[in-house]
Amino acid sequence: MTRVLVAAWVGSTNLGDELVFAGLRRKLVARGVAVAALSVDPRGTAATHGVQALDHRDLGGLVHAVGEADAVVFGGGGLLQDETSLLNLPYHLSRLQVARRRHTPFAVVGVGAGRLDTRLGRALVRRGLRSAVAVSARDTASARLLGEVGVEGVRVSADLALALDPPPVQPADRLVACLRPWSAGRKRVPAGLRADTTPPAVVHAAARGLDEAASATGLPVHLVALQADRDDAFHRRVAERMRTPATTASPSLAGVLVEVARSRAVVAMRYHGGIGAVLGGRPCVLVGYAPKVDALAGELGPGGALLPWSAEGMTGVAGALGGVMRHADAVVEARERLRARERGNDAVLDELLATGGGGRVPS
């Protein structure tokens, strides 16, 4: 059996990253591949995804696992950026350096790129991705940026989470909001280790914007945390300042897509809150804290709107919802288009498996 090692951000509390890995794992298992993954939480990853999981901090284990693997998959997700931490790129790209040294073929699958603001960051990405069997990016902006950095032959695909099945649920009479704490400026400490520094004015504006949306639509607000250890406390701060009652939830990986889709519309700052809206076919207002959110909003036509992540932007939620809620059909059309584009990731995997010596390509 062909053995593939996945190098990404797996096993964290961020359900978006877990959805990405779930989509990738589905593709690899369908090809008869034995999957192993580097993980922040090896025991949890093994239990949740049914794969071999290795501690991401174990350098010796990494070197051994790469040597034992027939191929390495780098991705998916937003691995190629130097915005959140100066440590991000050296951490992730070190896995590809090991693959080159062990002569293990690798491919870059469904990644997001950006922001890449530093000369060093761009150089690290250019050198890190050289000799990849193939590279696919999850949106046009990421592919363009990688090309500007000097990575050749990048294909435009879509986020690997779109390989998952649309949740089979009917709309419910509520608005779902997936927000996240404020995160501004590059830091040495990774985002997951920082305290919530969201300015009070932004919290008040989020509460006011959701209040106005509830009043305008006649629908209650349901706040869904995609990273419970960060988002849930922030959601409660917002809910405490709302005039209208709001409920909160911190779903598991198994339930998060259903939780998001059980709505009439979605307000999402979390990128994979937006992906959940797309899979569910729900109109969506996206709050643009990062280029990936802007890129997703651009795919949705009249079924999506984009607001800036600011106090002024958050007060525009009601008006933005009024413009998208009649256009669920446009989101369904976007979903089918994006899911077709996402299948470009299959071609990259098939090329990698052919180079790596096997794997059953499903008919």
C-alpha atoms as one frame of an Amber mdcrd trajectory, in Angstrom:
protein
   0.000   0.000   0.000   1.283   3.472  -0.874   2.155   5.547   2.199   1.570
   9.300   2.193   2.598  11.728   4.910   0.501  14.902   5.208   2.312  18.022
   6.377  -0.174  20.746   7.275  -1.755  22.280  10.382  -3.619  19.241  11.718
  -4.957  18.465  15.173  -5.506  22.001  16.412  -8.718  23.385  17.865  -9.480
  25.179  14.577 -12.289  23.256  12.886 -11.523  24.946   9.567  -8.151  23.218
   9.400  -9.775  19.953  10.442 -12.327  20.241   7.636  -9.479  20.751   5.165
  -7.700  17.630   6.403 -10.957  15.646   6.340 -11.411  16.530   2.669  -7.818
  15.576   1.842  -7.992  12.348   3.812 -11.137  11.348   1.915  -9.315  11.757
  -1.393  -6.257   9.789  -0.298  -8.236   6.927   1.219 -10.272   6.684  -2.008
  -6.963   6.086  -3.766  -6.030   3.183  -1.532  -3.414   5.187   0.340  -2.250
   4.671   3.920  -2.358   8.157   5.446  -0.124   9.524   8.178  -0.205  13.129
   9.385   1.940  15.420  11.458  -0.340  16.647  14.222  -0.533  19.091  17.091
  -2.629  16.454  18.894  -1.647  12.997  17.595  -4.045  11.062  19.817  -6.980
  13.277  18.860  -6.129  13.145  15.162  -5.893   9.358  15.201  -9.259   9.079
  16.962 -11.065  11.670  14.847  -9.692  10.888  11.398  -8.607   7.256  11.688
  -5.054   7.845  10.485  -1.585   7.361  11.885  -0.619  10.619  13.598   2.848
  11.838  14.546   3.818  14.580  16.993   4.654  17.690  14.970   7.458  18.598
  17.388   9.348  15.314  16.984  12.102  16.109  14.472  13.519  12.610  14.559
  10.061  11.168  13.979   9.560  13.571  11.070  12.789  12.538   9.373  11.937
   8.863   9.825   8.336   9.294   8.631   9.396  11.195   5.511  11.937   8.487
   4.723   9.319   5.761   5.148   6.679   7.572   3.061   6.269   7.090  -0.674
   5.184  10.724  -0.977   4.497  13.865   1.058   1.452  16.107   0.661   1.977
  19.695   1.780  -1.394  21.279   2.473  -4.054  22.266   2.274  -4.941  25.437
   4.082  -3.352  28.827   4.546   0.192  27.659   5.235   2.048  30.102   3.014
   1.867  33.456   4.778   4.052  35.557   7.039   1.257  37.734   8.415   0.296
  35.898  11.599   3.799  35.053  12.841   7.430  35.317  11.792   7.737  31.635
  12.700   4.987  30.399  10.391   6.936  29.857   7.163  10.111  28.336   8.656
   7.949  25.946  10.653   5.854  24.670   7.750   8.477  24.716   4.999  10.997
  22.770   7.079   8.976  19.629   6.228   9.667  20.107   2.522  13.361  20.572
   3.206  13.354  17.177   4.908  11.491  15.634   1.949  14.119  16.925  -0.480
  16.944  15.588   1.655  15.284  12.181   1.888  14.467  12.206  -1.865  10.765
  11.777  -1.141   8.527  13.342  -3.811   6.069  15.947  -2.609   3.194  18.021
  -3.960   1.577  21.209  -2.697  -2.200  20.758  -2.646  -4.989  23.300  -2.213
  -2.921  25.885  -0.334  -3.667  29.498   0.380  -0.906  32.052  -0.035  -0.850
  35.497   1.525  -0.007  37.755   2.867   3.699  37.530   2.018   4.966  40.936
   3.031   8.627  40.274   3.741  11.464  39.683   1.306  12.587  36.763   3.458
   9.106  35.240   3.413   8.907  35.366  -0.365  12.357  33.828  -0.687  11.449
  31.033   1.731   8.335  30.167  -0.278  10.188  30.256  -3.616  12.942  27.965
  -2.338  10.602  25.798  -0.296   8.315  24.881  -3.196  11.027  24.192  -5.740
  11.049  20.581  -7.002   7.394  20.036  -6.075   5.766  17.502  -8.399   2.824
  19.921  -8.766   1.283  22.878  -6.954  -2.378  23.837  -6.620  -3.677  26.967
  -4.892  -7.150  27.337  -3.446  -7.937  30.634  -5.194  -6.772  32.838  -8.034
  -5.202  35.427  -5.745  -3.028  32.770  -4.072  -1.940  31.375  -7.436  -1.098
  34.856  -8.673   0.948  35.634  -5.571   2.877  32.375  -5.815   3.645  33.167
  -9.435   4.910  36.615  -8.450   7.159  35.014  -5.839   8.673  32.764  -8.509
   6.773  29.481  -8.120   6.046  28.141 -11.598   3.090  26.174 -12.927   0.651
  26.864 -10.097  -2.861  25.570 -10.821  -5.990  27.196  -9.458  -8.165  24.745
  -7.520 -10.309  25.410  -4.437 -10.339  24.702  -0.730 -10.108  20.995   0.114
 -13.056  21.261   2.522 -15.257  21.656  -0.557 -14.590  17.963  -1.274 -16.882
  17.147   1.665 -20.564  16.447   1.092 -23.036  19.328   1.411 -24.921  18.841
   4.689 -28.403  17.380   4.063 -30.362  19.864   6.209 -33.155  22.290   5.510
 -32.782  26.004   6.301 -33.822  27.022   9.812 -35.254  30.378  10.829 -32.093
  31.891  12.281 -29.001  33.809  11.315 -25.695  32.059  11.982 -22.628  34.180
  12.752 -19.078  32.818  12.890 -16.820  35.562  14.253 -13.291  35.556  15.633
 -11.271  37.811  17.917  -9.307  40.723  16.535  -5.917  39.768  15.134  -3.856
  42.604  13.704  -0.174  42.826  12.868   2.606  40.273  12.577   3.799  38.754
  15.842   6.480  36.373  16.996   3.912  34.376  18.932   1.506  32.262  16.829
  -2.087  33.505  16.756  -3.417  30.581  18.774  -1.272  31.554  21.774  -2.276
  35.216  21.970  -4.802  36.881  24.232  -7.926  38.439  22.752  -7.060  42.059
  21.992 -10.268  42.977  20.172 -10.950  46.686  20.803 -14.171  47.294  22.804
 -15.453  49.505  19.980 -15.357  46.538  17.582 -17.157  44.286  20.074 -19.889
  46.911  20.521 -20.143  47.374  16.750 -20.502  43.631  16.189 -23.288  43.500
  18.776 -25.032  46.494  17.222 -24.690  45.096  13.697 -26.130  41.723  14.668
 -28.936  43.401  16.635 -29.892  45.408  13.586 -29.703  42.292  11.404 -31.996
  40.398  13.763 -34.461  43.295  13.751 -34.391  43.699   9.964 -34.841  40.002
   9.197 -36.985  38.948  12.152 -34.533  36.096  12.759 -32.645  35.273  15.968
 -28.842  35.166  15.954 -26.916  31.947  16.618 -23.158  32.344  17.169 -21.164
  29.282  16.062 -17.535  28.937  17.178 -15.141  27.362  14.690 -12.297  27.576
  17.196 -13.942  27.132  20.546 -11.005  28.115  22.738 -10.834  31.513  21.020
 -14.199  32.215  19.422 -16.616  31.140  22.153 -15.474  33.730  24.708 -15.541
  36.408  22.018 -19.050  35.367  20.966 -20.185  35.659  24.565 -18.709  39.149
  24.803 -20.737  40.115  21.742 -23.925  38.382  22.951 -23.743  40.156  26.330
 -23.862  43.503  24.544 -26.771  42.629  22.251 -30.307  43.846  22.953 -31.847
  40.812  21.240 -31.289  37.312  22.649 -28.508  35.329  20.969 -27.503  31.692
  21.371 -24.011  30.223  21.126 -22.603  26.834  20.115 -19.196  25.166  19.968
 -19.817  22.161  17.700 -17.544  19.215  17.010 -15.991  18.530  13.627 -18.787
  16.059  12.897 -21.490  18.656  13.506 -20.087  22.001  12.426 -21.256  21.994
   8.799 -24.798  21.088   9.849 -24.726  23.798  12.529 -23.782  26.451   9.947
 -26.162  25.227   7.249 -29.127  25.184   9.623 -29.755  28.877   8.924 -31.289
  31.319   6.463 -28.030  33.207   6.037 -24.530  33.313   7.497 -22.331  36.152
   8.721 -18.762  34.865   8.724 -15.450  36.294   9.680 -14.009  32.798   9.878
 -13.083  31.669   6.352 -14.476  28.187   6.889 -17.673  29.670   8.265 -17.996
  31.013   4.731 -17.080  27.636   3.243 -19.756  26.070   5.460 -22.274  28.571
   4.079 -21.238  27.665   0.536 -21.569  23.925   1.160 -24.983  24.524   2.715
 -26.083  26.811  -0.121 -26.770  29.706   2.251 -26.330  33.404   1.392 -23.363
  34.842   3.198 -21.950  38.137   4.443 -18.193  37.787   4.837 -16.133  40.020
   7.114 -12.817  40.571   5.390 -10.001  40.246   7.891  -7.685  38.456   5.399
  -7.213  38.076   1.612  -8.668  34.554   1.651 -12.008  35.921   2.881 -12.019
  38.590   0.191 -11.293  35.925  -2.430 -14.168  33.729  -1.258 -16.584  36.660
  -1.281 -15.659  37.331  -4.885 -16.809  33.832  -5.875 -20.383  34.147  -4.604
 -21.903  36.729  -6.922 -25.131  38.260  -5.573 -25.282  35.549  -2.900 -22.314
  37.014  -1.045 -21.246  40.390   0.291 -18.004  41.619   1.835 -17.636  43.982
   4.784 -14.394  45.320   6.294 -13.358  44.037   9.723 -13.801  47.284  11.590
 -16.312  48.998  13.810 -17.751  50.805  10.786 -17.883  47.605   8.739 -19.694
  45.576  11.373 -22.531  48.072  11.599 -23.313  47.324   7.936 -24.359  43.711
   8.508 -28.128  44.333   8.235 -27.852  46.187   4.936 -25.519  43.567   3.483
 -27.857  40.750   4.474 -30.736  42.558   2.809 -28.806  42.420  -0.441 -27.919
  38.697  -0.374 -30.757  36.826   1.302 -32.820  36.473  -1.882 -29.908  34.907
  -3.750 -29.431  31.434  -2.309 -29.540  30.081  -5.883 -26.398  32.063  -6.687
 -24.605  30.400  -3.763 -25.657  26.949  -4.970 -24.310  27.794  -8.417 -21.058
  29.007  -6.866 -20.837  25.820  -4.809 -21.049  23.618  -7.877 -18.489  25.736
  -9.705 -16.086  25.684  -6.772 -16.521  21.968  -6.173 -15.736  21.319  -9.832
 -12.627  23.476  -9.532 -11.648  21.756  -6.315 -11.343  18.522  -8.258  -8.192
  20.007  -9.736  -6.597  18.900  -6.461  -7.274  15.309  -7.563  -5.046  15.747
 -10.602  -2.198  16.960  -8.399  -2.578  13.985  -6.064  -2.683  11.566  -8.975
   0.533  12.990 -10.397   2.191  12.740  -7.015   1.099   9.154  -6.479   2.339
   8.182  -9.931   5.703   9.749  -9.120   5.758   8.208  -5.658   5.207   4.702
  -6.924   1.581   3.776  -6.658  -1.822   4.440  -5.297  -5.092   3.323  -6.787
  -6.722   6.114  -8.776 -10.510   5.771  -8.361 -12.601   5.589 -11.497
